[in-house]
Amino acid sequence: MNYGEKENRRVKSQIVEGLFELMADYDYHTITITQIIQTANSYYRNFYNKEDIISYYLRNLLEQLPERTPVPNQDEELKKQFIDSLNLAKQEKTKFLCLHKNGLGHLVQAVMLEATSSVLPPITVDNPDIYRLYFINGAIYHLFMAWLERDLKESPEEVADIALNYLKKGVLL
């Protein structure tokens, strides 16, 4: 990575941190670009809007996860992927809860859906299986948020087991 790319990443990271710092004290929808620039001690040419900042942050998080195995067939591989994701959510707990509190869960779910879709065979919008994908994605998002809101009472391994149990046996018993 050359100097320009490093500098661009540094500036973007400052802006991300500035936005989250402001979201700790203010409602997301009332935060202005000027406030972000002042808090980040930076300039704003890298993003189109505030949602773009959050999408950048979330996509960078995905890059921190180990490469996903396409359509994991073994429970252990799927469990490992859940645990990796839960550990990352744990590390980013404050920011995830901040996004959730500010009604921005749809951005997290969109990136989760993108990540999930990238390891599955393509599902077109006219295929009824698309509902299953959205259903599972929403369930996993809310499971993660409930775990974070409960202050991580269970270990990532326990939550992964709970999720896999629901996925395999169904949620309505």
Secondary structure in CASP SS format (residue, H / E / C, confidence):
PFRMAT SS
TARGET T0000
AUTHOR 0000-0000-0000
METHOD secondary structure of the structure
MODEL  1
M C 1.00
N C 1.00
Y H 1.00
G H 1.00
E H 1.00
K H 1.00
E H 1.00
N H 1.00
R H 1.00
R H 1.00
V H 1.00
K H 1.00
S H 1.00
Q H 1.00
I H 1.00
V H 1.00
E H 1.00
G H 1.00
L H 1.00
F H 1.00
E H 1.00
L H 1.00
M H 1.00
A C 1.00
D C 1.00
Y C 1.00
D C 1.00
Y H 1.00
H H 1.00
T H 1.00
I C 1.00
T C 1.00
I H 1.00
T H 1.00
Q H 1.00
I H 1.00
I H 1.00
Q H 1.00
T H 1.00
A H 1.00
N C 1.00
S C 1.00
Y C 1.00
Y C 1.00
R C 1.00
N C 1.00
F C 1.00
Y C 1.00
N C 1.00
K H 1.00
E H 1.00
D H 1.00
I H 1.00
I H 1.00
S H 1.00
Y H 1.00
Y H 1.00
L H 1.00
R H 1.00
N H 1.00
L H 1.00
L H 1.00
E H 1.00
Q H 1.00
L C 1.00
P C 1.00
E C 1.00
R C 1.00
T C 1.00
P C 1.00
V C 1.00
P C 1.00
N C 1.00
Q C 1.00
D H 1.00
E H 1.00
E H 1.00
L H 1.00
K H 1.00
K H 1.00
Q H 1.00
F H 1.00
I H 1.00
D H 1.00
S H 1.00
L H 1.00
N H 1.00
L H 1.00
A H 1.00
K H 1.00
Q H 1.00
E C 1.00
K H 1.00
T H 1.00
K H 1.00
F H 1.00
L H 1.00
C H 1.00
L H 1.00
H H 1.00
K H 1.00
N C 1.00
G C 1.00
L C 1.00
G H 1.00
H H 1.00
L H 1.00
V H 1.00
Q H 1.00
A H 1.00
V H 1.00
M H 1.00
L H 1.00
E H 1.00
A H 1.00
T H 1.00
S H 1.00
S C 1.00
V C 1.00
L C 1.00
P C 1.00
P C 1.00
I C 1.00
T C 1.00
V C 1.00
D C 1.00
N C 1.00
P C 1.00
D H 1.00
I H 1.00
Y H 1.00
R H 1.00
L H 1.00
Y H 1.00
F H 1.00
I H 1.00
N H 1.00
G H 1.00
A H 1.00
I H 1.00
Y H 1.00
H H 1.00
L H 1.00
F H 1.00
M H 1.00
A H 1.00
W H 1.00
L H 1.00
E H 1.00
R C 1.00
D C 1.00
L C 1.00
K C 1.00
E C 1.00
S C 1.00
P H 1.00
E H 1.00
E H 1.00
V H 1.00
A H 1.00
D H 1.00
I H 1.00
A H 1.00
L H 1.00
N H 1.00
Y H 1.00
L H 1.00
K H 1.00
K H 1.00
G C 1.00
V C 1.00
L C 1.00
L C 1.00
END
